Each structure stands twice: as C-alpha cells, then as structure tokens.
Amino acid sequence: MTSFVNEGILPWEAGLAEALFGMNLTPYHAKLFAHELTKRCPSDSIEKLTSALVDAQVDLNPHQIEAALFAFRSPLSKGALLADEVGLGKTIEAGLVLSQKWAERKRRILVITPSNLRRQWHQELQEKFFLPCAILESNSYNDTVRQGHVRPFECDHIIICSYQFARSKAAEISLMRWNLVVIDEAHRLRNVYKPNNVIANTLKHSLQDAPKLLLTATPLQNSLLELYGLVSVVDNRMFGDLKSFKEQFANLHNKPTFDILKARLQPLCKRTLRRQVLPYVRYTKRLPMVQPFTPSESEDRLYHLVSDYLRRDNLQALPSSQRSLMTLVLRKLVASLSFAIAGALDSMSSRLRERLRLADGPNPLEEALEEDFETLDEIAEEWNEEEAAATVLTEADRKAIQQEIDDLEGFRKLAVSITHNAKGQALLTALRMAFGKATDLGAAQKAIIFTESRRTQDTYSGSSRTVRGRVISSCLTAPTRTRSPSRFIKTGSSSIKESTE
C-alpha cells in the first residue's frame, strides 16, 4: 500500500479507497473517495439521497425530492404524511425514502397497500429502484411456515401486503422492530378515531412504535376529524385526545385558530398541489363535454321497483348489520346499467335460496357482490355497522324469503329484458363526438372509460365495438400504472381503455 501519512492521509482512508476501487490512488483521490464513502449528511440535505439513487431508473421532479427530504427532516419524528394531489408521484416519493433506508441498511420495511395495488408496488420498487421486495399473502405466508421459517415477516426483502392481511397478522407485526412502515391510500384509516373501525384501530395499535410514512391524495374528505384520525396514526400525541381537538379547532373560520392548526401540521404533513408544479410538469389541456341522456320507460320502471324494494322495512336479502352499506351499493348499480344490477339481483336471490337450504346460512353478501361492484371491499372496511348474530328461521321467515326470491327474480328478468340502455347509447354518441373533436385537434383517437361495476365494463366492451363501424377486439392487460383490471380495445386508428377504477 502506498504511504500517504506525510500527505495528510490516514492509513485507514487509503486502505478503504484502494480496497474498494482496486487501484493505486493519488493522495488527493484517496482522501476524496474516503470522504465520500464515510461522510454523513444532514437529514434535510439533498446529498442524503444522491448515493442511494445512483442506479434508480426514474425521472425525478423537484417536488418529489422535496417530499422525500421532508420525510427525513426530523430524525426524532414518528413519521410523516405525504398528501400530494393525484398524479404527482407519491409512490416515487416513497420509493426515494425506501431507497435511502435500504442504503443505510435499515431494512426492516413494510408496505401496506390495498390488495389491488400490491403488484404495482412490487413492480415499481423492483424496476425503478432495484429494491428487493416480496408480496406476502396467505398462500406465500403458509408456504414459508411449512418450509420451517416460523416468522415470515423476518426476511431480507421489503414486505408488501394488503390491509386485510396486515390486520389478520397484527399480533406478529407488532412484535417486529420496523425501520419504516409505508401505508398507501392511507385515507382508509381516516376514521380510526371511531372505536368500531376495526381495521384502522388494529393497524394503529400494532404499528404504534414503528416510524410510518402515510400516502394519500385525500387526507380530508368529509370532516376535520378525519385529519385528526390520520395524524393520530403517525403520532397519537400530536393533538391529544378527540375531545380536546374538537374544543380547540371547532371554529376554523377564526383565523388565529386556523393558523394554529396549520402550524401544528407543518412538521408532519406535506401537500403539493397540481397548480404548484405547472412550471415543470406539462398537463394535457382538458376540454369538458357533457352528453345528456334520458332513461327509457323500462329502465325507469326498473329503477323505481328496486328503489321501492330497498325501502321495505324488512328485507331478508340484506343483513340488518349491512343494510345501509348494501343499499348504497345497489343504488349505485341500478343507476349504472341494467346489466350491472341484473347480476347483483341474481347473486342476492341465489344467496336467499342457499339460506333456505343450509342450516348455517350462505356466505356473506359482500363476497356474493364482489364480482358486481369493484370497490365493495374498500367501502365495507370503513363501514361502521356491527355484524348481527345468526338466527333460526321460522316458518314465517321462510315464506318471506321465498316471496323476496320471487320479487328479486322478477326484477332480474326485467333487467335482462332491457337490451338497449340509454346510458350505453349516450356513451357511444359521446365517444364519436370526442373522436371527432380529437381529429379536428390532430390528437390521437384514444378514450378511457371508468366504471365501478365489472359487469358494466363487460357490457361496454361489447357495445364499444360498434364505434366508427369497425370490428374490434379486446384483451385483458396489466399496464404499469393501472390500479385494477382493465381492457384495451383497438379500433383501427382509435383506442379505448376500460378500467374499473
């Protein structure tokens, strides 16, 4: 080894540099490389991220760097809430934080996300940040246990799991010393201040000692108490108890009170708006077009029949514990297409037949309607109704159930008899108008159709084949940024993408 002692270079610095770079270095370069390899940066310095991102395959925007540094700003904080508006790259911001944690060898990391986003997280962390990660769900968990590893959460990868799975393994999760827990779509925890919100309270309790990074575009939706709930997940002492929060911030029209709330949130919550990134992010100009439609006589009759049915005092098909939830779902479906409500009505009548046949009763109605309504699991987990105990059917109950089966079957027959939906026809008209406008502007003829019902998506897939008079085909795909099942339909020079979310 070259002697650098007289040059002001310590032997360990020269040894470190030469061992890593495999060459004889000048005193200057040995000192420089040793400094770069061993230096420590302030938590809010951009230099903190540079070494961790040397291989990352991602185009970063200034607000994303700023958000990642915000998450690191206070080494004593219990976490942060990143609440950028939709489309500003919160997943990338979290990836920056995860990369730095991984580079610091703080590798006990858990990502909790809705089940339909697990693969997207897995793909982005691996392809954009080259971070090893694994999706943990029931099958993979049980396989790991059978192989002799009794604590599957202890592994050499970033673990990605769903809200439901995290809840089911809360006891095991609480035993881990996590370096970081990322919670995506964190607004699902906004009602944690309500004791009967089981999933939110279970996760809050099991992760109370772990540093957390919450991601949501909608930290506040209906009530200021939702913001209190999200903040309490990160730091339960930030606002104190619910009563004191209500007393202190009940009147936000008072400017001093509003300023106090902003100051309290500033060290924990960061939000970037789309209008703030316009200088360096180009958004496509939007030209709104409205296509009105009037339901046909049969569609109007079906809507009123189902609405009257849902207003009945006693409904056998809807469990009393879930009546409000299922009424909401069915009203959304009946306001969609007749084909969408037909499937749900069939599921309900089949479930009632199973109830008559089986002593233990059928599967939960939530499971029966999952195929009809994409976001049912998300709505259900935030609903605050208690589950009712099973009861033995009397002869009167059996007669009422049979009558309800007959009614539901009648509604279903009416629904499937409606072959032309006014809403579907209006969609085709709107597509033709939009494609015509796109042609005038010299833009590509592409369209995205969002639906809440998978059956509606199937129906649109068939009806949209007539757009521009061409025969078109469809196939299931998994685009990188798609968060749920989608179909791409190609029609000559036109493309239509259908998605349930």
N, C-alpha and C positions, 0 to 999 in steps of 0.2 A: 504494500500500500504506500502510496506517495505520502511523504511527510508534509503536513500543512501547518504544523504547530506555529512556526515562525510567521506564517501568513495570517494569523488570527483565526484559523480554522481549527476547531476542536476535533480530535481524532474520531469521536463517535459520529460527527457530522459527515466527515469524509467517508467513513465506513458505510454509513447509511446510504449516501448518494451513490457510491460506487457499487454497493451490493445490489441496489435496485436498478441502476442504469447500465451496469456491466461494462464500464469503460473507465479509463483514466481521465479524471476531470481536472480542470484548472482550479486553483483555489477559489476563484470568483464563482464558477459554476457549482462547485461543491457547496459553498455557502448558500447560494441562491436556492438550489434544489432542497437542501436540508431545511431551509426556512419555509419553503412552500409545503413540504411534507409534514412539518410539525407545527405550523402556526395555528393559532386559534383566533376565530373571528367573533366580533360582537353578534348577538343573536339577530339583530336587525340589519346586518351588513349583507350586501348582495354577494360578497365574496364567500359567504357561508354556503351558497348554493352552487357556485361555479364548478367545483371539483366533482360534486355529485351528479351534475348534469352534462358532463363532458361527452357522454355517449347517447344522451337522450335524443330520440327522433321526434321532436315536437317543435313547432314554431310558436315561440312564446310572445305574448303581448305584455306591455308594461303593467297592466292592472293585475295580471296573473302573478308576476314576480312580486308585486307589492302585497298581494293577498297572502302568498306563501311566507314572506318575511313577517307579515303581521302575525301569522300563526306562531312564529318563533319568538316574537318580540319580548315577551316576558318569560324567562325561564322558570319563574315561580307560579305562573298561571296554571289553572287546571284544564285549560283548553281554549278553543275559540269557535265562533260561529261565523262561517263564511256564507253570506246571503246575497251573492250577485244575482242579477236578473237572469232569466232563462237565456241560454245560448252563449253565455260569456265564459264558459270553460271552467266550472267548479271542479270537475273531475281532474283536469290538468293541474289546477292549483293544489288539489290534494295529492296528486302524483309527485309534485315538487317536494312537498313536505315528506312524503313517504321515502323518496329517493335520498333526502338528506338524513332521515332517521336511519335508513339502511346503511348509508355510508359511515355513519357514526357507530355502527354495529349495535344499534338499539333496534333489535329485530323481532321483538315480541309485538307483532302488529295484527290487529283485527279490523276487517272492513265489514260493516253490517249494512246491507242494502236490500231493497225489495227483490223478491225472488227472480223477477224477470230482468233484473239488471246485473245479475251475478256474472254472466258470461261476458257482458260488455266490460265490466271492471277487470275481469281476468285478461281479456284481450288487450285492453289499453295499457295496463300495467306491464304486461309482458312485451308488447310490440313497441310501445313508445318509451318506456323507461327501463326495459330489460330487468324488471324485478321478478324474482321467482315467487309465484303465488299458487294457491290451490283453493278450489271451491270445496267447502265442507258441507255436506248434507247427510241425510240419514244413511243412505247406502254406503257412501265413502267412509262415514264415521264408523259404521258397523264393520266394514271390511278391515279398517285399521285396527279395531279392537280385536277382531278374530285373528289378526296377524301377531297379536301379543303386545301391541302398543296400547296400553290401557288409558292413556291420556292423549287423544288425537290432537288436542289444541296445542300441545307442545311439539312443535315441528320446526324445520328450518325454512319455512316459507311464510309469506304473508297469507293469512287465512281470510277467505271471503265466505260469508254465509248470509242467509236471509234473516229477516226479523223473527219469523216464526221459529226457525231453528235455534237462533240465539236465545229466544225465550225458553225453549224446551231444554236447553243445556245451560241455563243461567247459573245453576249451582257450580258447575265445573268452570264456567267462565269467570265467576267471582273469585276462584282460587288462583287464577293466573295473575302474574305481575306484568301487566301490559305496558309497553313503552308508548303505545298510541292506539286509540280506537277511533276509526273513521266511521261516521254514521251518515249515510247518504239518504236523501229525501227525508231529512230529519223532521220536517213538519208533521210526520206521522206521530211524533212524540209530544206534540204541542199541548195535548190535553192531559199531560202527566199529572197535573195538579188535581185531577179528579181521581179519587181513590178507586173507582170502579173501572178505570182504564188499565186493564191487566197487563198488556204487553209493555206499554210505556213504563209503568211502575216497576215491573220486573227487571227490565233492562237498566233503568236508572239505578236500582238498588245493586244489581250485580256489577255495574261498572262505576260505582261511586268513587273508587280510589284511582281509577285509570285516567290519564290525560286524554281528552276527547277533542275531535275535530268534527263539528256538525256542518253539514252542507244542505242548504235549502234555498230555493228561489222565493219562497213564500213564508217568511217567518211570522207574518201576521196576516190572518185572513178574516176572522170574524170578531175577535175580541182581543183586547190588550192582554188579557190573562194568558193567551196562547204564547205571547212573547215571554211572559213570566215563566211559563212551563218550560220552554226551550232553554232559557238561561239557567233555570234550576237544574237541568240535566248536566250542564257543564259545571256550574258552581252553585251549590244549594244555599250558600250564604250571601250571594250577591245582593239579593233583595229581601232576605229574611223570609218570614212566613207569609202565607197568602193574605191574611188579614191586614198586616202592616203594608203590604204592597197596594192593596185596594185603597186603604186610607190615604196613602201618600200620593198615589198617581191617579186618583179617581177623576180629577178635573185637568185634562191636558190642554184645555183652552186657556188655562193660566200659563203665560209664557215662562215665568220662573220655574214652575213645575215641569214643564216640557223640557226646559234646558237642563234641569237636574237629571231627568231620565236619559237624555242624550249623553250627558257626561258619564253617567253610570254605565251605559252600554259601550262607550267608546273603546275601553281597553279590551272588550270581549267580542264585539260584533263588528264585522266589516261588510259593507254592501256597496257594490258598484252598479250603476245604472247604465243602460244601453246608450243613453244620450251622452254619458261621460266618456265613452270610448270612440265616438264618431270621428275624432281626428285621425285615428289609425285603424279603425275597423270599418270596412265598407259594407253597408247593408243594402239589400235589394229594395228598390222603391216599390211600395205596395199600392195597388190600385183597387180599392174595395168595390165589389159588385154584389148586388143583392138580387136573388131570384125568388120572388114570392110564389107560393102555391096554396091551393085550396083543397083539403081532403075530399075525396069522393063521398057519396052518401053511405056506402058500405063501410068505409074507413071511419066515418064519423059515428056510425052506429056501433061499431066495434069499440071505439074509444069510450063511448058513454056506457056500454054494457060492462066493460071491465072496470070503469070508474065506479059505477054503482055497486059492483061486486066488492070492490075494495073498501067501500063504506059500510058494509054489513057489520052488525055488532059482533057476530060470532062467526069466525072463519076457521074451518078445520085445516085448510091447506097452509095457513100461515101461523107458525107457533107464536103464542102470545108474547114470548120473550123477544121475538124478532119482527113483530108486526110492522112497526114503523119503518124498519130497515127494508124489509121486503116490499112494502108498499111503495117506497121511494124507487126501488129498482124496477118494479113492474110498471110504474108510471113512466119511467124513462124509456122502457122498452116499447110500451104501447104508443108513445109519442115518436118512436123511430119508424120502423116499417112493420107491416102486418106479419111478415115472415119472421121477424125477430120475436114478437110476442107469442106467435104460434108455438115456437119451440119451448118457451118458458111455460106456457099453459099445458103442453104435453108433459113436461117434466113434473109439474105440480100434480096433475091427475094421476100419473104413474106412481108418484110418491104416496098419494092417498090410497091407491089400490094396495100398495105394499103395507101400508099401515093397517088396513083391514086384514091382510093375510098373515102378517108377522106379529107375534106377541111383543117382541122387543121394539117394534117400530122401525121405520125406514131410516136411511142415512139423513144427516142434517140437510135442510133445504138449501143452505149455502152451497154444498157440494153439488146438488142437483142443478143449480142455476149457474155454476161457474162457466159452463160452455156458452151460455147465452149472454153473460154480462162480464166483460173483461176485468173491470176494476172492482168486482164484488169483494174480493179478499181485503183490498185496501180500505173500503168503506166499512166492512164488517168489523175489522180490528179496532176501529175508532168508535164504534157504536157503544152506547152506554146501557144497554138493556141486559138484565140478568137472565140467565138461562133458567127456564121453568122445568120443574120436575115432571117426569113421565107419569101419565095417569092411565088407569084401566078403562077401556072403552065400554060404555053401557050400550044397551040396545038402541036408545035414542041417539047416542053418538054415532053409531053405525049407520043409522038411517040418514042422519045429517051429512055424514061423509059421502054416502052414495049419491045423495041429491047434489052435493057440491061437485062430485066427479062428473055427473051428467051436465051440470052447468058449464064446467070447465071444458068438457068435450064439445059442447055447443059453441062456446067462444072460439075454440081452436078450429072447428070446421069453418066458421065464418071467416077466420083469419086466413086460412089457406085457400079459401074460395076467391079472395081478392087477388087477382092476377096482375092488376096494374095499380101500382102505388103512385099517388100524386107526387109524393116527395122524391121517389126514384126518377120519375119522368122530369121533374124540375131539375134534378141533378144532371141529367143528360143535356137538358137545354142549357144549363149553366156551363157545362164543360164545352159545348160547342161555341158558346159566346166567348168563353175565356180563351179557347184555342184560336178563335178568330182575332181576338184582341192581341194575343201573343204574336200572331203572324204579322199584324199591322205594325207591331213594335220591333219586329225582327228577332223575337225571342224564341227559345226552344218551346215546343209544344209538350209541356210536362205538367202533370197535376198530382197532388197528394190529397187523398180522401181520408179523413179521420172519422172513425166510428167507435162507439162504445160496445157494440154487440158484434160478436164474431159471425153470427148468422146474417146480420146486415152486411158485413163485409163480403160474405159468400154471395149474397144477392147482388150487390153492386158489381162484383167480379163478373157475373153473368150479363147484367144489363149494360155495363160499360163497354161490352164487346161490340155494341152497335154504334159506338161513337165514330163519326166520319165514315160510316158504312163499310168498315173493313172487318175482316175476320181476324181476331186477335187471340193470343194465348196468354195464360198466366202460370206462374210458378211460385212456390214458396221460396223465399230468400232470407238471408240474415245479414243485411247491410251493417257496416261498422257502427253507425250511430243510431240504428234502430233499437228502440227500447222494448218492442213487443212484436209478435208475429205480423209480417207484412207480405203483401203481394205486389210484384211489379208486373204491369201489363203493358205490352208493347203493341202499338197500333200504327204501323207504318212509321211515319215521322213523329208520332205522338207517343208519350209515355205516361201512364197513370200508375201512381203508387197508392196502395190502400194500406192503412195501418189502424189498429185498434187503439192506439194511444199516440 
